[in-house]
Amino acid sequence: MSRGLGITLAIVGILLLAVFLVFGSYVSAKNQMVAKDEIVKSSWSEVDVQLQRRADLIPNLVETVKGFTKEESTVFGDIANARAGLLNAQGPQAKIAANGQLDSALGRLLVLTENYPQLRSSEQFMRLQDELAGTENRIAVARKRYNDAIQDYNTFIRQFPNSIWAGMAGFQVNNAFFTASPAAQSVPEVKF
């Protein structure tokens, strides 16, 4: 074997090794992106289930409040419209926006109940309010997991060389984070 042939084989071997390493890096990164994307979807599903649970509790809460307050139909209509908007929303962005409207409508309902002491002492209302509070806690935990999953996914696909592979494989940054609704950002008024 001549010296020139040996050098050529060495160069071809090095190039094949480099191609194999690059391809292996791509496959590994793509598999991790798929796994992280599935975690985001699973986390969203958990949020969606908890939002549905809350939406299912609302009609019972509204009916209980209606029994004590006949003249507050505007608030009840707003809640019904917001709930329908949440149930009909498609995709995370639309559901996040609809959830903000429902949060606002529920806030007005709970403020309304302060004007009716007999309602606040109702056992059924208290039980429903406890269930709603428990569901709100579940939603908060699910939102946190969802936001953490999106952050992990986004961080991974934006790091080098994953950013190159993400672009080639069609993975994009996900900006569908859950944030606090504008109503939740105002300081509640406390009266003693």
C-alpha positions, 0 to 999 in steps of 0.5 A: 500500500502506498503512502498516498493511499494510506493518507487518503484512507485516513482522511476518508476515515476522519471525514466518515467519523466526523459525519457520524458524530454530526449525525449522532449529535443531530439524532440525539438532539432531535430525540431530546427535543421530541421528548421535551415537546411531549412533556410540554404537551402533557403538562398542558393537558394537566392544565386543561384538565384542571381548567375543565374541572373548574369550569364544571364546578362553576354552574353549581356555584352560580346556581347556589349564588342565584338562590340568594341573589336574584338581581345580579344577572349581569354577573351571571351572564358574564360568568356564563359567557366566560365559561363558554369561551373557555370551553370553546377555546382551541389551543393553549393561547386561546385557552389562556386568554379565555381563562383570564376572562373567567378569572375576572368574572369569578372575581366579580362573583366572589365580590358579589357574595360579600354583600350577602352574609346568609350566602356566605354561611350557606353550607352548600356555598362553603363546600363549593367554594372549598372545592373551587379553592382546591381546584385553583390550587391544582391549576396553580401547580399545573400551570407551574409545571407547564411553564417549567416544561416550556422553559426547559424546552425553549432553553434546550432548543436555543442552545448551540448546537441544538438551535441548528438542529431545531431549525433543521427539524422544525422545532420552534420556541414556544411562547404560550406561557401562563401569566397572571391575569391583569385582575390578579395583578391589582392589590385586593382591598382588605376591610375589617 
